[in-house]
Amino acid sequence: MTVRLRDLTPGDSDRLLAWRNLPEVARWMYSDHEISRAEHDRWFAGIAGDATRKYWIIELDGEPVGLANLADISTAHRKAAWAYYLASPAVRGKGVGAFVEVFVLDHVFGDLKLNKLCCEVLLENEGVWKMHESFGFQREALYRDHVWKGGRGHDVVGLAILAADWAKAREASVKRLRARGFVI
């Protein structure tokens, strides 16, 4: 298995619209409506030239399987937020998400020299927030009824990791990935 993250290109737009509207992806997003072409096109156009955001297509053995992104990148405050999803259910459980996690953490703390990376995860998405914790993220908040979907409020877990936390957790995290056959 070869996983790589490549920069988003204009040719990825249609694929992303389809992915964003997949029930298994939309289930974990903050919105609960079908994203229209016009709404998607506005979002996609807003990505270009925005230094506070960075997007990658996740590829497994050369096939696009998901999206990872940084948002709210602030060099002044040395922090950013991030999220990712795997659009293909067949990819889940193979370690692709773990590879993406290490890639993004290395990029944020190594390349960008930031000090903090934050994320928010719906509380019921326990597998994801527990995975983040296994890489050194710590729960910093529980936002009650933070997102309104399906006619009801949903709690959200706020997590973050500091550069110093990643420096301590990186070796064990990379070792786990290498044991699964990944080249880091």
C-alpha positions as CSV (number, residue, x, y, z in Angstrom):
1,M,0.0,0.0,0.0
2,T,1.3,3.4,-1.0
3,V,-0.4,6.5,0.5
4,R,0.4,10.0,-0.5
5,L,-1.1,13.4,-0.2
6,R,-1.0,15.6,-3.2
7,D,-2.1,19.2,-3.7
8,L,-5.7,19.8,-4.7
9,T,-6.1,20.7,-8.4
10,P,-9.1,22.3,-10.3
11,G,-9.7,18.8,-11.8
12,D,-10.6,17.5,-8.3
13,S,-13.7,19.8,-8.0
14,D,-16.4,17.3,-9.4
15,R,-15.0,14.5,-7.3
16,L,-15.1,16.6,-4.1
17,L,-18.7,17.6,-4.7
18,A,-19.6,14.0,-5.1
19,W,-17.7,13.0,-2.0
20,R,-19.0,15.8,0.2
21,N,-22.6,14.6,-0.6
22,L,-21.9,10.9,0.2
23,P,-24.0,9.9,3.2
24,E,-21.0,8.3,4.9
25,V,-19.0,11.5,4.6
26,A,-21.9,14.0,5.2
27,R,-22.8,12.1,8.3
28,W,-19.7,13.6,10.1
29,M,-19.8,17.1,8.6
30,Y,-21.3,20.1,10.3
31,S,-23.9,20.7,7.6
32,D,-26.8,18.3,6.9
33,H,-28.1,19.5,3.6
34,E,-27.2,18.3,0.1
35,I,-24.4,20.6,-1.2
36,S,-25.5,22.2,-4.5
37,R,-23.2,22.7,-7.5
38,A,-23.4,26.5,-6.9
39,E,-22.5,26.3,-3.2
40,H,-19.7,23.9,-3.9
41,D,-18.3,26.1,-6.7
42,R,-18.3,29.1,-4.4
43,W,-16.4,27.1,-1.8
44,F,-14.0,25.6,-4.3
45,A,-13.2,29.1,-5.8
46,G,-12.6,30.4,-2.3
47,I,-9.7,28.0,-1.7
48,A,-7.5,29.5,-4.4
49,G,-5.1,32.0,-3.0
50,D,-6.3,31.7,0.6
51,A,-3.1,31.4,2.7
52,T,-5.1,30.4,5.7
53,R,-6.2,27.1,4.1
54,K,-4.4,24.1,2.6
55,Y,-6.0,21.1,0.9
56,W,-4.7,17.7,-0.2
57,I,-6.2,14.8,-2.0
58,I,-5.4,11.5,-0.2
59,E,-4.4,8.8,-2.6
60,L,-4.0,5.1,-2.0
61,D,-2.0,3.2,-4.6
62,G,-2.6,6.2,-7.0
63,E,-6.3,6.3,-6.6
64,P,-8.0,9.3,-4.9
65,V,-9.7,8.2,-1.7
66,G,-10.2,11.2,0.5
67,L,-9.4,14.8,1.4
68,A,-7.3,16.4,4.2
69,N,-7.1,20.0,5.0
70,L,-5.7,22.7,7.2
71,A,-7.8,25.7,8.1
72,D,-7.4,28.9,10.1
73,I,-3.6,28.8,9.6
74,S,-2.2,31.6,11.8
75,T,1.5,32.2,11.8
76,A,1.0,35.1,14.3
77,H,-0.6,32.7,16.8
78,R,1.4,29.6,15.5
79,K,-1.7,27.4,15.2
80,A,-4.1,25.9,12.7
81,A,-7.1,23.6,12.6
82,W,-7.4,20.4,10.5
83,A,-9.8,17.8,9.3
84,Y,-9.9,14.9,6.9
85,Y,-12.2,12.3,5.5
86,L,-11.9,9.0,3.6
87,A,-14.6,8.9,1.0
88,S,-14.2,5.2,0.2
89,P,-15.5,2.9,2.8
90,A,-13.2,0.1,1.5
91,V,-10.2,2.2,2.6
92,R,-11.2,2.5,6.2
93,G,-9.4,0.3,8.7
94,K,-6.2,0.0,6.6
95,G,-4.1,2.6,8.4
96,V,-4.7,5.3,5.7
97,G,-6.1,7.7,8.3
98,A,-3.1,7.1,10.6
99,F,-0.7,7.8,7.7
100,V,-2.6,11.1,7.0
101,E,-2.4,12.0,10.7
102,V,1.4,11.6,10.8
103,F,1.8,13.4,7.5
104,V,-0.2,16.4,8.7
105,L,1.4,16.5,12.1
106,D,4.9,16.5,10.5
107,H,3.9,19.2,8.1
108,V,2.3,21.5,10.7
109,F,5.1,21.2,13.3
110,G,8.1,20.5,10.9
111,D,7.4,22.5,7.7
112,L,5.2,25.2,9.0
113,K,6.8,25.5,12.5
114,L,3.5,26.0,14.2
115,N,3.0,25.2,17.9
116,K,-0.6,24.0,18.0
117,L,-3.0,22.0,15.8
118,C,-6.7,21.8,16.7
119,C,-9.7,19.8,15.5
120,E,-13.3,19.3,16.3
121,V,-15.1,16.0,16.0
122,L,-18.7,15.1,16.6
123,L,-18.9,13.3,19.9
124,E,-20.6,10.3,18.3
125,N,-17.6,9.9,16.0
126,E,-15.8,8.2,18.8
127,G,-13.4,6.2,16.6
128,V,-12.0,9.4,15.1
129,W,-11.5,11.4,18.3
130,K,-10.0,8.3,20.0
131,M,-7.6,7.9,17.0
132,H,-6.5,11.6,17.4
133,E,-5.9,11.0,21.1
134,S,-3.7,7.9,20.2
135,F,-1.4,10.3,18.3
136,G,-1.1,12.7,21.3
137,F,-4.1,15.0,20.9
138,Q,-5.7,16.0,24.1
139,R,-9.4,16.9,24.7
140,E,-9.6,20.6,25.5
141,A,-13.3,21.1,25.2
142,L,-16.8,19.5,25.0
143,Y,-19.0,21.8,23.0
144,R,-22.6,21.0,24.0
145,D,-25.2,21.2,21.2
146,H,-22.5,22.8,19.1
147,V,-23.9,21.6,15.7
148,W,-27.5,21.3,14.7
149,K,-28.2,18.4,12.3
150,G,-31.2,16.2,11.8
151,G,-33.4,18.5,13.9
152,R,-31.3,18.2,17.0
153,G,-28.1,19.4,18.7
154,H,-24.9,17.4,18.5
155,D,-22.0,17.6,21.0
156,V,-18.5,18.2,19.6
157,V,-15.2,17.3,21.1
158,G,-12.5,19.9,20.8
159,L,-9.0,18.4,20.6
160,A,-5.5,19.9,20.2
161,I,-1.9,18.8,20.1
162,L,1.2,21.0,20.8
163,A,4.5,20.7,19.0
164,A,6.0,19.4,22.2
165,D,3.3,16.7,22.5
166,W,4.0,15.5,19.0
167,A,7.8,15.5,19.6
168,K,7.1,13.0,22.4
169,A,4.5,10.9,20.5
170,R,6.0,10.9,17.0
171,E,8.5,8.0,17.4
172,A,5.9,5.5,18.7
173,S,3.3,6.7,16.1
174,V,5.8,6.2,13.3
175,K,6.8,2.8,14.7
176,R,3.1,1.7,14.6
177,L,2.8,2.8,11.0
178,R,6.0,1.1,9.9
179,A,4.8,-2.1,11.6
180,R,1.8,-2.0,9.3
181,G,4.1,-1.7,6.3
182,F,4.0,2.1,5.7
183,V,7.1,4.0,4.6
184,I,7.5,7.2,6.6
